[in-house]
Amino acid sequence: MEGDKPFTWRRYSAAGKARVLAECDAPGASVAKVAMAHGINANVVHRWRQLARETPTSEPVRLSGFVQLALPALNPAVVAGELRIHL
């Protein structure tokens, strides 16, 4: 073997794994792209996803909290009108 440095396994925190897995679960996300962005081999992330599916959790991991939004008071004359939403 070349070099004096012994091989060591990389270790990832549970929070770091949860963050990567959450990014992979986003609509349109590619596991390979997410893994590459974090400098992780895609096979490792696929294994984390498999373990997450097989391991029941008591509570889902939440990465963001509730954000309170202040809204102006409703005017009764405006509420009676028609509401249309265009996407």
CORQUIMO-V247703 format. One record per residue. PHI is phi in radians with two decimals (999 if undefined). NEAR is the number of other C-alpha atoms within 12 Angstrom. D_FIRST is the distance of its C-alpha to the first C-alpha in Angstrom with 1 decimal. Layout:
((PHI NEAR D_FIRST) (PHI NEAR D_FIRST))
This chain:
((999 6 0.0) (-1.65 6 3.7) (1.54 6 6.7) (-1.68 6 8.5) (-1.43 7 10.0) (-1.28 8 9.7) (-1.25 9 10.7) (-2.27 6 14.5) (-1.35 7 17.2) (-1.38 10 19.8) (-2.06 11 23.3) (-2.15 17 26.5) (-1.25 10 30.0) (-1.07 13 32.7) (-1.16 14 34.8) (-1.15 19 32.0) (-1.10 27 31.5) (-1.08 22 35.3) (-1.13 24 35.7) (-1.13 36 33.2) (-1.12 33 34.9) (-1.14 26 38.3) (-1.14 24 37.4) (-1.20 26 36.3) (-1.41 18 39.7) (-1.15 13 41.7) (-1.02 9 43.8) (1.41 11 42.1) (-1.36 16 38.7) (-1.86 20 35.6) (-1.04 28 32.7) (-1.09 22 30.2) (-1.18 19 32.0) (-1.11 27 32.2) (-1.07 28 28.6) (-1.10 17 27.6) (-1.11 17 30.1) (-1.72 21 28.4) (1.25 16 24.8) (-2.07 23 24.1) (-1.16 19 23.0) (-1.05 22 26.3) (-1.09 17 25.0) (-1.14 25 24.7) (-1.17 33 28.3) (-1.06 23 29.6) (-1.16 18 28.4) (-1.03 27 30.1) (-1.12 24 33.2) (-1.11 14 33.2) (-1.12 16 32.9) (-1.15 21 35.7) (-1.20 13 37.9) (-1.40 10 37.4) (-1.69 12 37.8) (-1.24 10 41.5) (-1.98 10 42.1) (-1.38 6 45.2) (-2.55 7 45.5) (-1.17 13 44.2) (-1.37 18 42.0) (-1.97 12 44.1) (-1.69 15 42.6) (-2.34 9 45.9) (-1.78 7 49.2) (-1.29 7 52.8) (-1.98 6 54.2) (-1.38 6 58.0) (-2.15 6 59.9) (-1.43 6 63.4) (-2.05 7 65.9) (-1.21 6 69.4) (-1.09 8 72.4) (-1.39 9 73.6) (-1.67 10 76.9) (-1.00 8 78.9) (-1.20 8 80.4) (-1.36 10 76.9) (-1.12 10 75.6) (-1.25 9 78.4) (-1.34 9 77.2) (-1.59 8 74.9) (-2.01 8 71.1) (-2.21 6 69.0) (-2.11 5 65.3) (-1.92 4 63.8) (-1.86 3 60.2))
